[in-house]
């Protein structure tokens, strides 16, 4: 049965519409129309697409648990190609409910950045009852450059003491697999299968064959430059994650020219290490001016995921209008983690996942009073003043 929502202001993730109806049936959006169809669920001041956090550790570092129980980083080895972030997520983390109440319905959960290769990322529903139900799809392999892998010298396994040490370990793994692929390609088809790849090597093979994307934690210009040299050497697909210390547009222009996206943030966090000495909200202007494709993360729990919308105020100060700001944490985030075929904007055929607000979402007093995920009511605020 079709259901309708009336919106005085509707942010679709592509445009702003006024005095219109969002119509959905079962899990999917049917259309945006000037008249309702089926059951009218309510009338609201504003409706926004589901917000998406493209880089977080929600469910791995859990609210109410001591840091010693966090599962963000596995400390047994510096290269963990088959570690799976989904295996350490616990859906009982109360942060999920807080996120849903503020319209953040989807997370890309990644292993932490203490390892050179941390493992697989997973896009999940914040409202799944358990992780298999929450899982949507994969979103690349986590890697870390710069200070973080250097800082884990006391952990187990082969650990780098320098940036060049970390890159040498990664380059060695990629080179070994690249040489195998080269030998394989030179053999007749009936002989090519004789070259075998280990379980771990299959991950590096997928990176070299551009079937997987390397999601790289990196903050500083020169560490991004090192990443680009690796891209030139091996032809891998990458995203730049964080880049909070970048305070000049040059490296972003280079990324834009190569069509390499940035997942920026977290904003509003404390610059707790030398690597972040140039971190400042004013650096956003370099992202915007460069033309690089970018989205916005929370890095939860570094900043709480429920506060994702609040960080948009810095983009408003840099000249974004409200539609552009909403688009940043919906459609543009969806594009970067490659789920924009099903999420990110309110248009026919995509998932009926959205939030209904009691006022302008950019007013401090506003909040969602109805949250719908894939056609199902997840949260309803019936509080009466």
C-alpha positions as a LaTeX table, in Angstrom:
\begin{tabular}{lrrr}
\hline
Residue & $x$ (\AA) & $y$ (\AA) & $z$ (\AA) \\
\hline
Unk1 & 0.00 & 0.00 & 0.00 \\
Unk2 & 1.27 & 3.45 & $-0.88$ \\
Unk3 & 1.94 & 5.99 & 1.85 \\
Unk4 & 2.57 & 9.71 & 1.63 \\
Unk5 & 4.42 & 12.40 & 3.57 \\
Unk6 & 3.68 & 16.09 & 3.05 \\
Unk7 & 6.73 & 18.34 & 3.21 \\
Unk8 & 6.63 & 22.10 & 3.33 \\
Unk9 & 10.31 & 21.85 & 2.36 \\
Unk10 & 11.70 & 18.69 & 0.77 \\
Unk11 & 15.45 & 18.22 & 0.40 \\
Unk12 & 15.80 & 15.50 & $-2.22$ \\
Unk13 & 19.59 & 15.33 & $-2.14$ \\
Unk14 & 19.63 & 17.03 & $-5.55$ \\
Unk15 & 17.27 & 19.97 & $-5.16$ \\
Unk16 & 14.86 & 21.69 & $-2.80$ \\
Unk17 & 11.12 & 21.41 & $-3.41$ \\
Unk18 & 8.28 & 23.12 & $-1.57$ \\
Unk19 & 4.71 & 22.09 & $-0.70$ \\
Unk20 & 5.08 & 18.60 & $-2.10$ \\
Unk21 & 4.42 & 14.97 & $-1.25$ \\
Unk22 & 6.91 & 12.14 & $-0.91$ \\
Unk23 & 5.16 & 8.89 & $-1.86$ \\
Unk24 & 6.58 & 5.48 & $-1.05$ \\
Unk25 & 5.44 & 1.88 & $-1.24$ \\
Unk26 & 6.94 & $-0.91$ & 0.83 \\
Unk27 & 10.72 & $-0.25$ & 0.93 \\
Unk28 & 11.02 & 2.07 & $-2.04$ \\
Unk29 & 10.16 & 5.61 & $-3.06$ \\
Unk30 & 7.45 & 5.68 & $-5.71$ \\
Unk31 & 7.53 & 9.36 & $-6.66$ \\
Unk32 & 7.52 & 12.97 & $-5.56$ \\
Unk33 & 4.17 & 14.51 & $-6.41$ \\
Unk34 & 1.98 & 17.56 & $-5.96$ \\
Unk35 & $-0.80$ & 15.36 & $-4.55$ \\
Unk36 & $-0.85$ & 12.48 & $-2.04$ \\
Unk37 & $-1.53$ & 8.82 & $-2.67$ \\
Unk38 & $-2.61$ & 6.18 & $-0.18$ \\
Unk39 & $-2.30$ & 6.80 & 3.55 \\
Unk40 & $-1.05$ & 10.24 & 4.60 \\
Unk41 & 1.36 & 9.70 & 7.50 \\
Unk42 & 1.65 & 13.36 & 8.38 \\
Unk43 & 2.61 & 16.90 & 7.42 \\
Unk44 & 6.06 & 18.23 & 8.29 \\
Unk45 & 8.04 & 21.42 & 8.03 \\
Unk46 & 11.00 & 19.68 & 6.37 \\
Unk47 & 11.99 & 16.27 & 5.06 \\
Unk48 & 15.61 & 15.20 & 4.43 \\
Unk49 & 17.17 & 12.05 & 2.94 \\
Unk50 & 18.75 & 9.58 & 5.31 \\
Unk51 & 22.15 & 10.87 & 6.39 \\
Unk52 & 25.10 & 8.60 & 5.68 \\
Unk53 & 28.38 & 8.49 & 7.60 \\
Unk54 & 31.06 & 7.26 & 5.17 \\
Unk55 & 33.77 & 6.65 & 7.78 \\
Unk56 & 33.09 & 5.59 & 11.36 \\
Unk57 & 33.87 & 3.03 & 14.05 \\
Unk58 & 30.38 & 2.90 & 15.51 \\
Unk59 & 29.60 & $-0.44$ & 17.14 \\
Unk60 & 33.34 & $-1.19$ & 17.42 \\
Unk61 & 34.13 & 1.48 & 20.02 \\
Unk62 & 30.94 & 1.34 & 22.04 \\
Unk63 & 29.18 & 3.83 & 24.30 \\
Unk64 & 29.38 & 2.93 & 27.99 \\
Unk65 & 32.30 & 0.53 & 27.57 \\
Unk66 & 35.88 & 1.25 & 28.68 \\
Unk67 & 38.51 & 1.84 & 25.98 \\
Unk68 & 40.13 & $-1.51$ & 26.76 \\
Unk69 & 37.03 & $-3.25$ & 25.39 \\
Unk70 & 37.00 & $-1.31$ & 22.10 \\
Unk71 & 37.58 & $-3.42$ & 18.99 \\
Unk72 & 38.60 & $-0.72$ & 16.54 \\
Unk73 & 42.15 & $-2.05$ & 16.08 \\
Unk74 & 43.45 & $-5.61$ & 16.03 \\
Unk75 & 46.99 & $-5.58$ & 17.45 \\
Unk76 & 48.37 & $-8.95$ & 16.37 \\
Unk77 & 49.89 & $-7.88$ & 13.02 \\
Unk78 & 50.41 & $-4.73$ & 10.94 \\
Unk79 & 48.89 & $-6.19$ & 7.76 \\
Unk80 & 45.46 & $-7.74$ & 8.25 \\
Unk81 & 43.95 & $-7.99$ & 4.80 \\
Unk82 & 41.10 & $-10.28$ & 5.87 \\
Unk83 & 40.09 & $-8.64$ & 9.14 \\
Unk84 & 36.43 & $-7.66$ & 8.77 \\
Unk85 & 35.08 & $-4.63$ & 10.62 \\
Unk86 & 31.62 & $-6.23$ & 10.58 \\
Unk87 & 32.86 & $-9.05$ & 12.84 \\
Unk88 & 33.58 & $-6.58$ & 15.67 \\
Unk89 & 30.41 & $-4.49$ & 15.39 \\
Unk90 & 27.86 & $-4.97$ & 18.18 \\
Unk91 & 24.44 & $-3.60$ & 17.24 \\
Unk92 & 23.52 & $-3.17$ & 20.90 \\
Unk93 & 25.77 & $-0.08$ & 21.01 \\
Unk94 & 23.42 & 2.69 & 22.19 \\
Unk95 & 25.08 & 5.10 & 19.74 \\
Unk96 & 23.11 & 3.47 & 16.94 \\
Unk97 & 19.81 & 4.55 & 18.46 \\
Unk98 & 21.09 & 8.09 & 19.04 \\
Unk99 & 22.18 & 8.29 & 15.41 \\
Unk100 & 18.84 & 7.06 & 14.09 \\
Unk101 & 16.97 & 9.66 & 16.16 \\
Unk102 & 19.03 & 12.36 & 14.43 \\
Unk103 & 18.51 & 10.97 & 10.95 \\
Unk104 & 21.87 & 9.19 & 10.47 \\
Unk105 & 20.62 & 5.83 & 9.25 \\
Unk106 & 23.66 & 4.33 & 7.52 \\
Unk107 & 27.32 & 3.91 & 8.41 \\
Unk108 & 30.41 & 2.74 & 6.63 \\
Unk109 & 32.32 & 1.02 & 9.43 \\
Unk110 & 36.08 & 0.60 & 8.99 \\
Unk111 & 38.83 & $-0.95$ & 11.10 \\
Unk112 & 41.03 & 1.56 & 12.86 \\
Unk113 & 44.22 & 3.16 & 11.59 \\
Unk114 & 46.86 & 1.58 & 13.81 \\
Unk115 & 47.74 & $-0.97$ & 11.13 \\
Unk116 & 49.17 & $-0.49$ & 7.66 \\
Unk117 & 46.30 & $-2.62$ & 6.36 \\
Unk118 & 43.43 & $-2.76$ & 8.84 \\
Unk119 & 40.93 & $-4.89$ & 6.94 \\
Unk120 & 37.58 & $-4.72$ & 5.18 \\
Unk121 & 34.99 & $-1.97$ & 5.51 \\
Unk122 & 31.25 & $-2.60$ & 5.64 \\
Unk123 & 28.24 & $-0.40$ & 4.94 \\
Unk124 & 25.49 & $-1.12$ & 7.46 \\
Unk125 & 22.02 & $-0.06$ & 8.51 \\
Unk126 & 22.19 & 1.61 & 11.90 \\
Unk127 & 18.87 & $-0.03$ & 12.73 \\
Unk128 & 19.70 & $-3.68$ & 12.04 \\
Unk129 & 18.89 & $-6.11$ & 14.83 \\
Unk130 & 22.19 & $-7.92$ & 14.27 \\
Unk131 & 25.08 & $-7.45$ & 11.91 \\
Unk132 & 23.99 & $-9.86$ & 9.18 \\
Unk133 & 20.67 & $-8.06$ & 8.93 \\
Unk134 & 22.40 & $-4.67$ & 9.13 \\
Unk135 & 24.92 & $-5.40$ & 6.37 \\
Unk136 & 24.37 & $-3.79$ & 2.96 \\
Unk137 & 27.63 & $-4.14$ & 1.01 \\
Unk138 & 31.40 & $-3.88$ & 1.09 \\
Unk139 & 33.24 & $-0.56$ & 0.75 \\
Unk140 & 36.94 & $-1.21$ & 0.28 \\
Unk141 & 40.05 & $-2.09$ & 2.27 \\
Unk142 & 41.32 & 0.19 & 5.06 \\
Unk143 & 44.94 & 1.36 & 5.04 \\
Unk144 & 46.85 & 3.95 & 7.07 \\
Unk145 & 49.74 & 6.25 & 6.20 \\
Unk146 & 51.55 & 8.84 & 8.28 \\
Unk147 & 51.87 & 8.89 & 12.04 \\
Unk148 & 49.30 & 6.29 & 13.07 \\
Unk149 & 51.01 & 3.06 & 11.94 \\
Unk150 & 54.30 & 4.46 & 13.31 \\
Unk151 & 52.68 & 4.96 & 16.72 \\
Unk152 & 51.93 & 1.26 & 17.27 \\
Unk153 & 55.50 & 0.04 & 17.79 \\
Unk154 & 54.56 & $-1.83$ & 20.99 \\
Unk155 & 51.91 & $-3.91$ & 19.26 \\
Unk156 & 52.63 & $-7.43$ & 18.01 \\
Unk157 & 53.90 & $-8.42$ & 14.59 \\
Unk158 & 56.18 & $-6.58$ & 12.18 \\
Unk159 & 55.81 & $-2.88$ & 13.04 \\
Unk160 & 57.25 & 0.18 & 11.25 \\
Unk161 & 59.14 & 2.87 & 13.12 \\
Unk162 & 58.98 & 5.36 & 10.24 \\
Unk163 & 56.80 & 6.38 & 7.32 \\
Unk164 & 59.23 & 4.76 & 4.88 \\
Unk165 & 59.08 & 1.56 & 6.93 \\
Unk166 & 55.30 & 1.40 & 6.69 \\
Unk167 & 55.35 & 2.07 & 2.95 \\
Unk168 & 58.07 & $-0.53$ & 2.40 \\
Unk169 & 55.93 & $-3.22$ & 4.04 \\
Unk170 & 52.91 & $-2.28$ & 1.93 \\
Unk171 & 54.94 & $-1.95$ & $-1.27$ \\
Unk172 & 56.51 & $-5.37$ & $-0.69$ \\
Unk173 & 53.09 & $-7.05$ & $-0.43$ \\
Unk174 & 51.81 & $-5.31$ & $-3.54$ \\
Unk175 & 55.01 & $-6.04$ & $-5.49$ \\
Unk176 & 54.92 & $-9.75$ & $-4.70$ \\
Unk177 & 51.39 & $-10.08$ & $-6.03$ \\
Unk178 & 52.04 & $-7.79$ & $-9.00$ \\
Unk179 & 54.96 & $-10.01$ & $-10.07$ \\
Unk180 & 52.76 & $-13.10$ & $-9.83$ \\
Unk181 & 50.11 & $-11.44$ & $-11.96$ \\
Unk182 & 52.73 & $-10.46$ & $-14.52$ \\
Unk183 & 54.03 & $-14.02$ & $-14.72$ \\
Unk184 & 50.50 & $-15.34$ & $-14.96$ \\
Unk185 & 49.63 & $-13.03$ & $-17.84$ \\
Unk186 & 52.69 & $-14.23$ & $-19.79$ \\
Unk187 & 51.65 & $-17.89$ & $-19.61$ \\
Unk188 & 49.28 & $-19.79$ & $-21.90$ \\
Unk189 & 45.76 & $-20.01$ & $-20.50$ \\
Unk190 & 46.16 & $-23.69$ & $-19.55$ \\
Unk191 & 49.31 & $-22.87$ & $-17.55$ \\
Unk192 & 48.11 & $-19.63$ & $-15.91$ \\
Unk193 & 46.15 & $-21.50$ & $-13.22$ \\
Unk194 & 49.37 & $-23.07$ & $-11.94$ \\
Unk195 & 50.29 & $-19.77$ & $-10.28$ \\
Unk196 & 48.57 & $-19.78$ & $-6.92$ \\
Unk197 & 47.69 & $-16.86$ & $-4.65$ \\
Unk198 & 47.39 & $-17.15$ & $-0.90$ \\
Unk199 & 44.24 & $-16.09$ & 0.91 \\
Unk200 & 45.86 & $-12.76$ & 1.84 \\
Unk201 & 47.33 & $-12.27$ & $-1.63$ \\
Unk202 & 43.85 & $-12.47$ & $-3.15$ \\
Unk203 & 43.04 & $-9.17$ & $-1.42$ \\
Unk204 & 46.11 & $-7.48$ & $-2.90$ \\
Unk205 & 45.24 & $-9.03$ & $-6.24$ \\
Unk206 & 41.78 & $-7.45$ & $-6.07$ \\
Unk207 & 43.42 & $-4.08$ & $-5.34$ \\
Unk208 & 45.85 & $-4.42$ & $-8.25$ \\
Unk209 & 43.03 & $-5.46$ & $-10.58$ \\
Unk210 & 41.03 & $-2.43$ & $-9.37$ \\
Unk211 & 38.19 & $-4.60$ & $-8.09$ \\
Unk212 & 38.68 & $-3.15$ & $-4.59$ \\
Unk213 & 39.41 & 0.40 & $-3.45$ \\
Unk214 & 42.06 & 1.21 & $-0.82$ \\
Unk215 & 40.58 & 3.56 & 1.80 \\
Unk216 & 43.65 & 5.39 & 3.13 \\
Unk217 & 43.84 & 7.22 & 6.46 \\
Unk218 & 46.11 & 10.18 & 5.74 \\
Unk219 & 46.31 & 13.74 & 7.06 \\
Unk220 & 49.31 & 15.58 & 5.65 \\
Unk221 & 50.26 & 16.81 & 2.17 \\
Unk222 & 53.45 & 14.76 & 1.92 \\
Unk223 & 51.73 & 11.59 & 3.06 \\
Unk224 & 49.12 & 12.13 & 0.33 \\
Unk225 & 52.01 & 12.69 & $-2.11$ \\
Unk226 & 53.45 & 9.32 & $-1.03$ \\
Unk227 & 50.07 & 7.72 & $-1.64$ \\
Unk228 & 49.96 & 9.18 & $-5.14$ \\
Unk229 & 53.40 & 7.71 & $-5.88$ \\
Unk230 & 51.99 & 4.32 & $-4.84$ \\
Unk231 & 49.03 & 4.88 & $-7.16$ \\
Unk232 & 51.41 & 5.68 & $-10.03$ \\
Unk233 & 53.48 & 2.58 & $-9.30$ \\
Unk234 & 50.65 & 0.07 & $-8.98$ \\
Unk235 & 47.60 & 1.66 & $-10.62$ \\
Unk236 & 45.34 & 1.01 & $-7.62$ \\
Unk237 & 42.08 & 2.80 & $-6.83$ \\
Unk238 & 42.15 & 4.85 & $-3.63$ \\
Unk239 & 40.21 & 7.32 & $-1.52$ \\
Unk240 & 41.83 & 9.86 & 0.77 \\
Unk241 & 40.31 & 9.66 & 4.25 \\
Unk242 & 40.66 & 12.61 & 6.71 \\
Unk243 & 43.24 & 15.07 & 5.23 \\
Unk244 & 42.53 & 17.45 & 8.12 \\
Unk245 & 46.06 & 18.91 & 8.18 \\
Unk246 & 45.96 & 20.00 & 4.53 \\
Unk247 & 46.05 & 23.80 & 4.56 \\
Unk248 & 46.88 & 24.51 & 0.93 \\
Unk249 & 44.75 & 23.73 & $-2.16$ \\
Unk250 & 47.60 & 22.30 & $-4.27$ \\
Unk251 & 47.31 & 18.64 & $-3.24$ \\
Unk252 & 43.51 & 18.75 & $-3.55$ \\
Unk253 & 43.85 & 20.06 & $-7.12$ \\
Unk254 & 46.09 & 17.08 & $-7.83$ \\
Unk255 & 43.48 & 14.72 & $-6.38$ \\
Unk256 & 40.76 & 16.42 & $-8.42$ \\
Unk257 & 42.78 & 16.00 & $-11.62$ \\
Unk258 & 43.09 & 12.27 & $-10.87$ \\
Unk259 & 39.41 & 11.90 & $-9.87$ \\
Unk260 & 40.42 & 10.67 & $-6.40$ \\
Unk261 & 37.74 & 11.50 & $-3.79$ \\
Unk262 & 38.26 & 12.73 & $-0.23$ \\
Unk263 & 36.26 & 11.66 & 2.82 \\
Unk264 & 36.92 & 14.71 & 4.97 \\
Unk265 & 36.93 & 15.07 & 8.73 \\
Unk266 & 36.26 & 14.72 & 11.51 \\
Unk267 & 35.44 & 18.36 & 12.12 \\
Unk268 & 35.04 & 19.61 & 15.71 \\
Unk269 & 37.55 & 17.13 & 17.14 \\
Unk270 & 40.56 & 17.98 & 19.25 \\
Unk271 & 43.88 & 18.15 & 17.35 \\
Unk272 & 45.57 & 15.66 & 19.67 \\
Unk273 & 48.79 & 15.01 & 17.72 \\
Unk274 & 51.49 & 16.93 & 15.87 \\
Unk275 & 50.19 & 15.51 & 12.60 \\
Unk276 & 47.13 & 17.75 & 13.09 \\
Unk277 & 48.91 & 20.98 & 14.02 \\
Unk278 & 47.44 & 22.77 & 10.97 \\
Unk279 & 43.92 & 21.41 & 11.46 \\
Unk280 & 41.32 & 24.20 & 11.25 \\
Unk281 & 37.76 & 24.50 & 10.00 \\
Unk282 & 38.99 & 27.23 & 7.63 \\
Unk283 & 40.85 & 24.56 & 5.64 \\
Unk284 & 37.47 & 23.62 & 4.16 \\
Unk285 & 37.88 & 26.44 & 1.64 \\
Unk286 & 40.73 & 24.50 & $-0.01$ \\
Unk287 & 38.45 & 21.51 & $-0.55$ \\
Unk288 & 35.77 & 23.68 & $-2.09$ \\
Unk289 & 38.06 & 25.82 & $-4.23$ \\
Unk290 & 39.99 & 22.84 & $-5.65$ \\
Unk291 & 36.97 & 21.13 & $-7.18$ \\
Unk292 & 37.90 & 17.80 & $-5.64$ \\
Unk293 & 35.04 & 15.37 & $-5.02$ \\
Unk294 & 34.51 & 15.01 & $-1.27$ \\
Unk295 & 32.17 & 13.83 & 1.46 \\
Unk296 & 32.04 & 14.35 & 5.22 \\
Unk297 & 32.67 & 11.84 & 8.03 \\
Unk298 & 32.34 & 11.77 & 11.81 \\
Unk299 & 35.02 & 9.14 & 12.54 \\
Unk300 & 32.69 & 8.17 & 15.42 \\
Unk301 & 33.47 & 8.12 & 18.32 \\
Unk302 & 35.97 & 10.90 & 17.57 \\
Unk303 & 32.91 & 13.06 & 17.16 \\
Unk304 & 29.53 & 11.53 & 17.88 \\
Unk305 & 27.76 & 10.37 & 14.76 \\
Unk306 & 24.50 & 11.95 & 15.89 \\
Unk307 & 26.24 & 15.33 & 15.47 \\
Unk308 & 27.01 & 14.86 & 11.76 \\
Unk309 & 24.46 & 17.51 & 10.73 \\
Unk310 & 25.95 & 20.06 & 13.14 \\
Unk311 & 29.31 & 19.99 & 11.37 \\
Unk312 & 27.61 & 21.37 & 8.26 \\
Unk313 & 27.60 & 24.83 & 9.84 \\
Unk314 & 31.22 & 25.27 & 8.76 \\
Unk315 & 30.23 & 24.72 & 5.14 \\
Unk316 & 27.43 & 27.27 & 5.45 \\
Unk317 & 30.07 & 29.75 & 6.63 \\
Unk318 & 32.04 & 28.96 & 3.50 \\
Unk319 & 29.10 & 29.82 & 1.25 \\
Unk320 & 27.19 & 26.56 & 0.86 \\
Unk321 & 23.43 & 26.89 & 0.70 \\
Unk322 & 21.29 & 24.51 & 2.74 \\
Unk323 & 20.66 & 22.15 & $-0.15$ \\
Unk324 & 24.38 & 21.80 & $-0.88$ \\
Unk325 & 25.02 & 21.09 & 2.79 \\
Unk326 & 22.35 & 18.37 & 3.02 \\
Unk327 & 23.62 & 16.88 & $-0.23$ \\
Unk328 & 27.09 & 16.56 & 1.29 \\
Unk329 & 25.97 & 14.09 & 3.98 \\
Unk330 & 23.48 & 12.25 & 1.81 \\
Unk331 & 24.04 & 11.89 & $-1.94$ \\
Unk332 & 27.70 & 12.85 & $-2.08$ \\
Unk333 & 28.63 & 10.49 & 0.75 \\
Unk334 & 26.61 & 7.76 & $-0.97$ \\
Unk335 & 28.48 & 8.28 & $-4.22$ \\
Unk336 & 31.91 & 7.98 & $-2.63$ \\
Unk337 & 31.14 & 4.69 & $-0.87$ \\
Unk338 & 29.28 & 3.51 & $-3.99$ \\
Unk339 & 25.77 & 3.03 & $-2.63$ \\
Unk340 & 24.18 & 5.89 & $-4.60$ \\
Unk341 & 22.21 & 3.39 & $-6.70$ \\
Unk342 & 20.04 & 2.66 & $-3.66$ \\
Unk343 & 20.53 & 5.57 & $-1.23$ \\
Unk344 & 21.55 & 9.21 & $-0.96$ \\
Unk345 & 18.62 & 10.98 & $-2.62$ \\
Unk346 & 14.84 & 10.91 & $-2.50$ \\
Unk347 & 13.84 & 9.77 & $-5.96$ \\
Unk348 & 11.81 & 6.96 & $-7.48$ \\
Unk349 & 13.32 & 3.51 & $-7.10$ \\
Unk350 & 15.63 & 4.32 & $-4.20$ \\
Unk351 & 15.12 & 3.21 & $-0.61$ \\
Unk352 & 12.43 & 5.06 & 1.32 \\
Unk353 & 14.79 & 6.26 & 4.05 \\
Unk354 & 14.26 & 9.80 & 5.33 \\
Unk355 & 13.67 & 12.06 & 8.32 \\
Unk356 & 10.77 & 14.42 & 8.98 \\
Unk357 & 11.56 & 17.56 & 10.98 \\
Unk358 & 9.52 & 19.87 & 13.17 \\
Unk359 & 11.28 & 22.88 & 11.64 \\
Unk360 & 14.25 & 24.00 & 9.59 \\
Unk361 & 16.97 & 21.34 & 10.22 \\
Unk362 & 19.52 & 24.14 & 10.47 \\
Unk363 & 17.75 & 25.77 & 13.41 \\
Unk364 & 19.19 & 24.67 & 16.74 \\
Unk365 & 15.72 & 23.97 & 18.12 \\
Unk366 & 14.76 & 21.60 & 15.26 \\
Unk367 & 14.88 & 17.81 & 15.45 \\
Unk368 & 13.38 & 14.81 & 13.61 \\
Unk369 & 9.92 & 13.86 & 14.80 \\
Unk370 & 9.56 & 10.91 & 12.43 \\
Unk371 & 12.35 & 8.76 & 10.99 \\
Unk372 & 11.68 & 6.14 & 8.31 \\
Unk373 & 14.15 & 3.49 & 7.15 \\
Unk374 & 13.35 & 1.54 & 4.00 \\
Unk375 & 9.65 & 2.18 & 4.44 \\
Unk376 & 9.54 & 1.30 & 8.13 \\
Unk377 & 9.02 & 3.80 & 10.95 \\
Unk378 & 12.13 & 3.63 & 13.11 \\
Unk379 & 11.49 & 6.54 & 15.44 \\
Unk380 & 8.54 & 8.73 & 16.28 \\
Unk381 & 8.68 & 11.59 & 18.77 \\
Unk382 & 5.26 & 11.93 & 20.34 \\
Unk383 & 6.49 & 14.25 & 23.08 \\
Unk384 & 3.88 & 16.87 & 23.98 \\
Unk385 & 5.02 & 20.18 & 25.47 \\
\hline
\end{tabular}
